[in-house]
Amino acid sequence: MKHQIAEAKVVSTMRSLTVLLVALLVGCVTLHDTHTNSPDSFAEEQLLRHAYTSVVDSLERDAYIYLPRGYDDDSPYKWPVMIYLHGDGERGDGKEDLDYVMGYGPLYEAWVQKKDMPFILIVPQLHMFGKDGPDGPSYILNRTKAGIPRRQEEGTPPRNTDMPALKTFGPMQGTVSVETLPDWTDYDNKFSWKRTDPDVINILDSILKKYNADADRVYLTGASEGAAGIWYYSSVYPERIAALLPVVGYPSIEQAEAVAKAGIPVWVFSGGRDPTSETKYFFAGMNRMEELGATMRFTTEQDMWHDVWNRVYAGDDVYNWLLQYRKR
């Protein structure tokens, strides 16, 4: 996520660009490290309480207000605002219970994990509305303040861990059986990137020889037909690939097994309204990779059609995710 810059005169543009270029070449930065800091960037972030009177019961409550690093009342720059509304389990009285909103989400990232979040965050707390009564859900009745993550003076606490979804809930739902997966063999042999093998690898080898490139950080990404292509290439040449980012393209079971067994991290995207690469066909391969212990993410942009690539490639998160991996 890019840090917004304050309006200020630029003192040494060429020197800054030179430093940035050197850092990029040696692979020491990620995308959001390349921002230019504002003159006030060393001002510490702040977590404040804002009192207000609720229309629900006319009682005073507090909301958390997070001010980002570098915030300055007198700066001509205006910081963007993010309002975060928490989930059901973080309800409370808006006073003594307010810290429960710190459990996860952007405030957790900014304050507990000390992530550089260039927003003013507004985080109110929802009323109990009777959910703390004897018939309330166990995740409210049994919660304790000891479980609230806390900001540490030095460093950060361990991150929240994902729920063991496979063990708890079983395989992902919506899949079709392996036997009913479309058979693309004839098409692939005639029209796909498979027919170019080994063009892509030959080009890669040429570039690695000609330029100051890192052979341990070679990433494959592709959309639609290109996604099918990177599933193919990564399954045939797994030793060459550090991480994989297929967008609206699912693997065959054999490809999924090859990539998982090679230990290649994968982040897969599908579109919830995509009639071309329907999400239901992704689950068989994703479930198989999960069974094999693969490092994987599977994201469905439920509101999108086949053009999921517009959203995926416009963000920074996928690039920073790729950059954390190198060949083992």
C-alpha positions, 0 to 999 in steps of 0.5 A: 500500500503506497504511503501518500506524500505531503505537498512539499518542495523536492530538494534532490530529485535525481539523488532520490531516484538514483538511490531508489534505482539501486535499491530496486536492482539489488532487490531490497525493497517491495512496492510500498517501500518505494514511496517518498516520505513526507517532511513530517514522516517521523511523527509517531502514529497515534491511537485516540478515543473520540467521544460521541452520543449514540442515537440508539440510547443517547448514551456517550460512547467512544470510537477509536481514531488512528492517526498515521505516521507523519500526520500533522494538523498544519500540513497542507496535505489531507489524509484519506479516511477509512471507516472500519466496521467490525464483526459480530464478536467485537460488540461492546459498550463503547467504553470498557469493551472498546479494545475488542475492536482491535481483534483483527482488521485494519486497526489491528494491522496499523496499531498492533502489527505497526503496518504503515497505514496512510489513513485516518481510521475511524473504528466505532463499536456496535452495541450489544443489542442483547447478544450478551444475554444468556442466549447470546453466542458463545464467542461473545459470552466466553471472550476475555480481554486477555485474548485482545492483541496488544501493541508491544513497545518493541517489535510486534506479537505473532500474527493471528493464525488462519483457522484450520479450515480443512480440518474443521470444515472439510474440503471446499464446497462447490466443486465438481467431481474430478471425473466431470472436469472439462477435458482440455487435452485436445484444445491444449495440444492445438491452441495453448501455450503448451504448444510453445514449449520450450519457448518461454524457458529459452527466453528466460535463459537468454534474459538471465544471461544478458541482464543482471537478473536473479535466477532465484526470483523468477515468478510466473503470472498469467490471465485466462489462457495465460494462466493455463499456460503458467500452470503448464510451464510450472508443472513441467519446469518446477525447478525454475519457478519461485512463485505462481500467480494464475488469474482466472485459470485452473489446473488439471489435477496432475498440474496441481500435484506437480506444483504442490510437490515442488513446493511452489507457492501459489495465489490463484484468482477466480471470478464469481460471475465468470462463465469462461473459467467457472469457479466450480472447476477450481476446487478440485485442483485447489483441494488436491494442493491443500491435501499435499500441504501446498503454500497456497491462497485461493481468492474468488472475486465474487462480484467480477466476471472473467476480467478479474485481472483488472483488479488483481494487477492494479493492486500492490498486494500480489506483487509484494506477495510474490517478492517474499519468495525465492527458490529454496 
